Amino acid sequence: MNQHIQPPAPDSATPAVPYPAEPARAGSIGLGIAAAVVAALAAAAAYGGIMNAIDRQVGYAAVGVGILVGFAAGKLGGKNPVLPVAGAVLSLAAVYLGQLFYIALALADYGNVGLGEVLSKAGVGGLNDIWQEGVDAMDYVFLGIGAFVAFATAKKSSA
């Protein structure tokens, strides 16, 4: 006996519960850039401090700057295509500022004075002049490493 069995009709008193859709990835370009700026300033200070502690530059530190800045931009900013570029630019600035901070720390150690005194007397312009006198190809490599990693990290963390 082959009978066709039809399943019972759904009970109209019990409404069907649809599964909720996955929430849309909300992001704000302003929030992403603001977070990247804060991350860039913190990373610049850490980068300069690390260089001062070991008295040389290390590529891994530039990678860390790029990861920190790119992650902040991508995670909080979402999928906006401007954010990887902004992260790369801010990472360039962070590595550069970290190098200037290293010079300021080295001058403070050498002159046996406080960091505030070095910054007030030399200023950013004086530190930049010292940086330009001593810059070599590896400084530009570290700038590029930080920017590249920030761009890639911002793209990957926003997905």
Secondary structure, DSSP 8 states (H G I E B T S, - for coil): -----------TTS--------------HHHHHHHHHHHHHHHHHHHHHHHHHHTS--HHHHHHHHHHHHHHHHHHH-S-THHHHHHHHHHHHHHHHHHHHHHHHHHHHHHT--HHHHHHHHHHHHHHHHHHHH--HHHHHHHHHHHHHHHHHHHHHT-
